[in-house]
């Protein structure tokens, strides 16, 4: 029987981690250890019954955990992802196992046309959008010096991580009514940026500003906007972004002595999507394991 109140420092895998040898970086199914997204632990309470949620980056990592939790809370899902079809099909299975519908939407959100198509396809299938989770992100390989952040990479990072949010919200709003929610994934990187991934960190800072400003406008329509800011999380972004030595010790310097597992992030998204947070707006909810958002 699982311990009811485990020590948070030892409740998940701790470094050192084995060498990651996946031939296709970014695919969750090839990580070791496998990220825990809550398949064996998350129990829903009907907090999102019959709502429609569009989750970007929903095939793996935090997005996969959110899709599972939302489905077990009673929501139908539209799952946007780049091209990781094996991971996305796994998400589809767990959503349907929870008795809910899953629509898979592959494609590149750095393209405005695809952002529009994702929204249109979701509405065509479900008729509306009640929850929009802007979670998809690109994080390139950490660089040694600033000059290595070339223009092509910086532009790709901004198009995927922040411009896509502008497009998705703009196209989704006509299909969202009072009571709907938008949840954006920020990061502790917005507050404690790492120079080697400064393009990524800068977009996360922009997401914080985007969240706070958008929330002030949309609350007039009865639509709440909030963000979740994770600390270190064991997701496919990690082995594709850092050297083997850094991956091996990932999360070791955090207050918890380990990275979070995606399953430990999902409840925050459920809270912000549900009626339990109806008076919460323009907030950034830190799930950092003790890292300070300041």
C-alpha positions as CSV (number, residue, x, y, z in Angstrom):
1,X,0.0,0.0,0.0
2,X,1.3,3.5,-0.9
3,X,2.3,5.7,1.9
4,X,-0.4,8.4,2.4
5,X,2.0,11.2,3.3
6,X,5.4,10.4,1.7
7,X,8.5,12.5,2.3
8,X,8.4,14.9,-0.7
9,X,12.1,14.7,-1.1
10,X,12.0,11.0,-1.7
11,X,8.6,10.7,-3.4
12,X,10.0,10.5,-6.9
13,X,13.2,9.4,-8.7
14,X,16.3,11.2,-7.6
15,X,19.6,11.8,-9.5
16,X,21.9,10.5,-10.6
17,X,19.9,9.4,-13.7
18,X,21.1,6.9,-16.3
19,X,22.5,8.1,-19.6
20,X,19.6,8.9,-22.0
21,X,20.2,7.1,-25.3
22,X,16.9,7.8,-27.1
23,X,17.4,7.9,-30.8
24,X,14.6,10.5,-31.2
25,X,15.0,13.1,-28.5
26,X,11.7,14.6,-27.3
27,X,9.9,11.3,-27.1
28,X,8.7,10.4,-23.6
29,X,8.5,6.7,-24.3
30,X,12.3,6.5,-24.7
31,X,13.2,8.2,-21.3
32,X,14.8,6.3,-18.4
33,X,13.3,6.4,-15.9
34,X,9.9,6.9,-17.5
35,X,8.3,10.1,-16.2
36,X,5.4,9.6,-13.9
37,X,2.3,11.3,-15.3
38,X,-0.2,9.9,-12.9
39,X,-1.5,6.8,-14.7
40,X,-1.3,4.7,-11.5
41,X,-2.1,7.4,-9.0
42,X,-4.4,10.2,-10.2
43,X,-8.0,9.8,-9.1
44,X,-10.6,12.2,-10.5
45,X,-13.5,13.8,-8.6
46,X,-15.6,15.1,-11.5
47,X,-14.4,18.6,-11.2
48,X,-14.4,19.2,-15.0
49,X,-17.3,17.0,-16.0
50,X,-18.4,17.5,-19.7
51,X,-16.0,20.4,-20.3
52,X,-13.9,20.6,-23.4
53,X,-10.2,21.2,-23.0
54,X,-7.6,22.0,-25.7
55,X,-4.1,21.2,-24.4
56,X,-1.1,22.1,-26.5
57,X,2.1,20.0,-26.1
58,X,-0.3,17.3,-24.7
59,X,1.6,14.3,-25.9
60,X,4.3,14.2,-23.2
61,X,5.6,15.7,-20.0
62,X,3.4,18.1,-18.2
63,X,0.9,18.1,-21.1
64,X,0.4,14.4,-20.9
65,X,-0.2,14.5,-17.1
66,X,-2.7,17.3,-17.6
67,X,-4.6,15.4,-20.3
68,X,-4.8,12.4,-18.1
69,X,-6.0,14.4,-15.0
70,X,-8.5,16.4,-17.0
71,X,-10.0,13.2,-18.6
72,X,-10.3,11.6,-15.2
73,X,-12.0,14.8,-13.9
74,X,-14.6,14.4,-16.7
75,X,-13.3,16.5,-19.6
76,X,-13.1,15.7,-23.3
77,X,-9.7,16.5,-24.8
78,X,-8.2,18.0,-27.9
79,X,-4.5,17.2,-27.8
80,X,-2.1,19.3,-29.9
81,X,1.4,18.0,-30.5
82,X,4.3,18.4,-33.0
83,X,5.0,15.0,-34.5
84,X,5.4,12.5,-31.7
85,X,2.6,10.2,-32.8
86,X,3.6,7.2,-30.6
87,X,3.4,9.4,-27.5
88,X,0.1,11.1,-28.6
89,X,-1.5,7.7,-29.3
90,X,-0.6,6.7,-25.7
91,X,-2.4,9.8,-24.4
92,X,-5.4,9.0,-26.6
93,X,-5.6,5.6,-25.0
94,X,-5.5,6.8,-21.4
95,X,-8.1,9.5,-22.1
96,X,-10.4,7.0,-23.7
97,X,-9.8,4.5,-20.9
98,X,-11.1,7.2,-18.6
99,X,-14.3,7.2,-20.6
100,X,-13.7,10.5,-22.4
101,X,-13.1,11.6,-26.0
102,X,-9.7,12.5,-27.4
103,X,-8.9,14.4,-30.6
104,X,-5.3,14.3,-31.8
105,X,-4.0,17.4,-33.6
106,X,-0.5,17.0,-35.0
107,X,1.4,20.0,-36.4
108,X,3.7,22.9,-35.8
109,X,2.3,25.7,-33.6
110,X,5.0,28.1,-34.7
111,X,2.9,28.6,-37.8
112,X,-0.1,30.9,-37.3
113,X,-2.2,28.9,-39.8
114,X,-1.8,25.8,-37.8
115,X,-2.8,27.6,-34.6
116,X,-6.0,28.5,-36.4
117,X,-6.5,25.0,-37.6
118,X,-6.1,23.5,-34.2
119,X,-8.9,25.7,-32.8
120,X,-11.1,25.1,-35.8
121,X,-10.7,21.3,-35.6
122,X,-11.5,21.4,-31.9
123,X,-14.6,23.4,-32.4
124,X,-15.7,21.3,-35.3
125,X,-15.4,18.2,-33.1
126,X,-16.8,19.5,-29.8
127,X,-18.6,22.8,-30.6
128,X,-16.8,24.9,-28.1
129,X,-13.7,25.4,-25.9
130,X,-14.0,25.6,-22.1
131,X,-10.4,25.3,-21.2
132,X,-7.3,26.3,-23.2
133,X,-4.0,25.1,-21.8
134,X,-1.1,26.8,-23.6
135,X,1.7,24.4,-22.7
136,X,3.7,23.6,-25.9
137,X,7.2,24.8,-25.9
138,X,10.5,24.5,-27.7
139,X,13.7,24.5,-25.7
140,X,17.0,24.2,-27.6
141,X,20.3,22.7,-26.6
142,X,22.0,24.7,-23.9
143,X,24.8,26.9,-25.3
144,X,28.2,27.8,-23.9
145,X,28.1,31.5,-24.9
146,X,25.5,34.0,-25.8
147,X,26.7,34.3,-29.4
148,X,25.7,30.7,-30.0
149,X,22.0,31.7,-29.7
150,X,21.5,32.3,-33.5
151,X,18.6,34.2,-35.0
152,X,16.9,31.1,-36.4
153,X,16.8,29.4,-33.1
154,X,15.7,32.5,-31.2
155,X,12.9,33.1,-33.7
156,X,11.7,29.5,-33.5
157,X,11.6,29.6,-29.7
158,X,9.6,32.8,-29.6
159,X,7.2,31.6,-32.4
160,X,6.5,28.4,-30.6
161,X,6.5,29.5,-27.0
162,X,4.8,32.9,-27.0
163,X,3.6,34.0,-30.4
164,X,1.5,30.7,-30.6
165,X,-0.2,31.8,-27.4
166,X,-1.3,35.1,-29.0
167,X,-2.7,33.2,-32.0
168,X,-4.4,30.4,-30.1
169,X,-6.1,32.8,-27.7
170,X,-7.2,35.1,-30.5
171,X,-8.8,32.2,-32.5
172,X,-10.2,30.5,-29.5
173,X,-12.0,33.4,-27.9
174,X,-15.0,33.4,-30.2
175,X,-15.7,29.9,-29.0
176,X,-15.2,30.5,-25.2
177,X,-18.0,31.7,-22.9
178,X,-18.1,33.2,-19.4
179,X,-16.7,30.6,-17.0
180,X,-14.0,29.4,-19.5
181,X,-10.4,29.4,-18.4
182,X,-7.0,29.9,-20.0
183,X,-3.9,28.4,-18.3
184,X,-0.4,29.1,-19.6
185,X,2.7,27.2,-18.7
186,X,5.4,29.6,-17.5
187,X,8.6,28.5,-15.6
188,X,10.9,29.4,-12.8
189,X,13.2,30.4,-15.7
190,X,11.1,33.6,-16.0
191,X,12.5,34.5,-12.6
192,X,15.9,32.7,-12.4
193,X,17.0,32.5,-16.1
194,X,19.8,30.2,-17.1
195,X,22.1,31.9,-19.6
196,X,22.5,28.7,-21.7
197,X,18.8,28.7,-22.6
198,X,18.2,32.4,-22.4
199,X,15.9,32.4,-25.5
200,X,13.6,29.9,-23.7
201,X,13.8,31.8,-20.4
202,X,13.0,35.0,-22.1
203,X,9.8,33.6,-23.6
204,X,8.8,32.4,-20.1
205,X,9.2,35.9,-18.8
206,X,7.0,37.1,-21.7
207,X,4.4,34.4,-20.8
208,X,4.1,35.8,-17.2
209,X,3.5,39.3,-18.6
210,X,1.1,37.9,-21.2
211,X,-0.9,36.1,-18.5
212,X,-1.2,39.1,-16.2
213,X,-2.2,41.5,-18.9
214,X,-4.6,39.2,-20.7
215,X,-6.3,38.3,-17.4
216,X,-7.2,42.0,-16.8
217,X,-8.9,42.2,-20.2
218,X,-10.7,38.8,-20.4
219,X,-12.2,38.9,-16.9
220,X,-14.6,41.5,-18.2
221,X,-16.0,38.6,-20.3
222,X,-16.0,36.2,-17.3
223,X,-12.9,34.3,-18.6
224,X,-10.1,33.7,-16.2
225,X,-6.4,33.6,-17.1
226,X,-3.7,32.1,-14.9
227,X,-0.3,30.4,-15.3
228,X,1.6,27.6,-13.7
229,X,5.4,28.1,-13.2
230,X,7.2,24.8,-12.8
231,X,10.6,24.3,-11.4
232,X,12.8,21.4,-12.7
233,X,10.5,18.7,-14.1
234,X,11.5,15.3,-15.6
235,X,10.2,15.7,-19.2
236,X,11.5,15.0,-22.7
237,X,12.8,18.6,-22.9
238,X,15.6,17.7,-20.5
239,X,17.6,15.1,-22.4
240,X,17.2,17.0,-25.6
241,X,18.4,20.3,-24.1
242,X,21.3,19.5,-21.8
243,X,24.6,17.6,-21.8
244,X,24.7,14.1,-20.5
245,X,26.5,15.3,-17.3
246,X,23.7,17.8,-16.5
247,X,20.9,15.3,-17.3
248,X,22.5,12.8,-15.0
249,X,22.3,15.3,-12.1
250,X,19.1,17.1,-13.2
251,X,17.2,18.5,-10.2
252,X,19.9,17.6,-7.7
253,X,20.5,21.3,-6.7
254,X,16.8,22.0,-6.1
255,X,15.5,22.3,-2.5
256,X,13.9,18.9,-3.0
257,X,17.1,17.3,-4.2
258,X,15.2,16.0,-7.3
259,X,13.1,17.1,-10.2
260,X,9.3,17.1,-10.1
261,X,7.4,14.4,-11.9
262,X,4.7,15.6,-14.4
263,X,2.0,14.0,-12.1
264,X,3.0,16.5,-9.4
265,X,2.2,19.4,-11.7
266,X,-1.2,18.3,-13.1
267,X,-3.3,19.0,-9.9
268,X,-2.4,22.7,-10.2
269,X,-3.8,22.8,-13.7
270,X,-7.0,21.0,-12.5
271,X,-7.3,23.6,-9.7
272,X,-7.0,26.5,-12.1
273,X,-9.4,25.0,-14.6
274,X,-12.1,24.1,-12.0
275,X,-14.7,26.2,-10.2
276,X,-12.7,25.8,-7.0
277,X,-10.4,28.6,-8.3
278,X,-13.2,30.9,-9.5
279,X,-11.8,33.9,-7.6
280,X,-8.2,33.2,-8.8
281,X,-7.2,35.4,-11.8
282,X,-3.9,36.8,-13.2
283,X,-1.9,34.6,-10.9
284,X,1.3,32.6,-11.4
285,X,1.1,29.4,-9.4
286,X,4.6,28.3,-8.6
287,X,5.2,24.5,-8.4
288,X,9.0,24.7,-8.0
289,X,9.8,22.5,-5.0
290,X,11.0,25.6,-3.1
291,X,12.5,27.7,-5.9
292,X,11.6,31.4,-5.3
293,X,9.5,33.2,-7.9
294,X,10.7,36.8,-7.4
